[in-house]
């Protein structure tokens, strides 16, 4: 079908202007706000706050691992609790909430040219339920017995048994309740994001003109809406096992010489449910990062993204494939060995769309006008880190290689590189990139560069040595490694080195936090479009954007999001809402 | 809120039919699903997500049932009622299913009269739907009571696999919660219809958005979904 629509044709509006809720008081404007931008900041602030807790927990773990026996207050039980809470907070309450609740809320309405999310009231509820989930989680630190120490995967039967911290106390109950609340809250927000992208775009904003950021967040949200149900069900069932004594996941088992009342449950069933959520979760975190990094690279290299259509289809393909790979987390679980062949195959197939994305990022940089701004540095660091983490994924995706490496520090190194450090680098880049839009002021570049180099190099100094430790056979989740024969003296030195690096990188984040707060008042005035970017959020009449985002008229979109350095154009960027044909349409390319 | 469905784009320009039309709609601006309002789209996507929840519940139940080494209680006997001196298998469930399916019928009629702006009939039919839903929940409470007095507990029962009680209470309880929430919202929407909120465009109490008669249909989507889920629970739990 040949598209004969002239370039500047404006389609008729299909949806009338939406009547916004107008706040009447300080409370409804800044606290119980229905404005997606305020909700985004609330989400981000809460996620950052709980993320700091997880950062401190990682320090405590590194204290124990790097200097075993020195700190008496870190008992083995406490160590398990630190590990569990660190993992769960980072994956769910920080990364998922920050990418979807934070960036999703801020960027989706602005980037698609909408006044707000489609249902602002539900959106507000989403945040408050998320906050409640976080508070329930935090309360477990103060509950009798402390938080759960079951590991972030919460595998039964140990998760609800006496030997595990919090297993027969409040810890596991509060953790499961908090997750259930999180899923309910997320669903409210997620429905909003999906419907806003599908049904709430402005005139001219076709799906294939969406910035890749929106594609990434959109696809991740759809995945989350389909993957979180499995976690929800698993949580409900484990809660029943723990509170009512049912036996969904609990086999007949002897504990401390006593036969427990449970009988006939299947721990493997939990693992299937958990990883049916857990593996898509990896991409729920990664896809928004893919999208955002594409926009950062294109903007700061002043060049259109290479292979836009392929980038979109790769996002969708990764999202779809990630639902059929979950059991590669379970090669050593005792499931039918033939499954391993299937899941190894699907796992390795994911490398294809992922490689397409990496090649396209590199080709976007090729002969670009690269500005080494702080966001760009983080974006480049992401590509390198993601490739690094992805390569060890090929090791772990193969059954025969995975089996000896299972539950070693190699796994820790792999997933921290690929879904810890890599997305966090994008989050930092995105904050440096969009902070001027949120506050109207630039973050300090000198502090930013310092933050970048310490974080980037430091992360490698932390996680790269872990690969060696893992290959030596050093197990993960062990509180005490002193007496093991594999723990040679050099391995101990390496552990101490990793710990020291962890403290340094952690303190660099304090510099970042200082920068965030200091720049609100003292940063350089940013103006409306400091990066000279094309997407709609930079074309708002006010900065920060006012309630309703755009002025009287919603913008009309005439072009895709990547018209950088168009030959014949006056500037090296053409915003999406500028009409006129400057060059042969690149969309059809 | 202005009409989020407003105009019919099909009148603006001819759209290709079939797959090409779907592709053209998806590739077009503003909306992927033409003439579908925000509320309706949101309900459909929510129901998709909810389908996965019920799907996971049912799959877990099937796993438990298929992998258990002890006998599974025979549903025909467990769910039988003694009426007039003879055990009639599944009689209560048959009535419950009939009641719930009937409520889908009254709901569909309510949607029809809603679009005709017949406030009285719409509200009455919605309240009738709510009454049938409440009857269903009431009969479920009766069934639970009967099983509990016979010694069925979430952690065990007199006849076989402990997972029978666990799955039964969890799945029917989760579905019953859905029906209960539906009944509450049916009453709320029926009140709005009765008061004429959708005719005068009165802003909602919480959301301050103006509702439309389409809200009856969106309510109906949820209700039909809950009925459909029951059909699956009925088939997999009682007939297996």
Interface residues (C-beta under 8 A of the other chain):
Chain A: X1 X11 X12 X13 X14 X15 X16 X17 X18 X19 X21 X118 X119 X120 X121 X187 X190 X191 X192 X194 X195 X198 X199 X200 X201 X202 X203 X204 X205 X206 X207 X208 X209 X225 X226 X228 X229 X230 X232 X233 X234 X236 X237 X240 X244 X245 X246 X247 X248 X261 X263 X264 X265 X266 X269 X273 X276 X557
Chain B: X1 X2 X3 X4 X5 X6 X7 X9 X12 X16 X20 X24 X26 X27 X28 X29 X30 X31 X32 X33 X34 X36 X37 X38 X39 X41 X42 X45 X46 X48 X49 X50 X52 X53 X55 X56 X57 X60 X63 X64 X67 X68 X69 X70 X154 X155 X161 X162 X163 X165 X166 X170 X174 X206 X207 X208 X209 X210
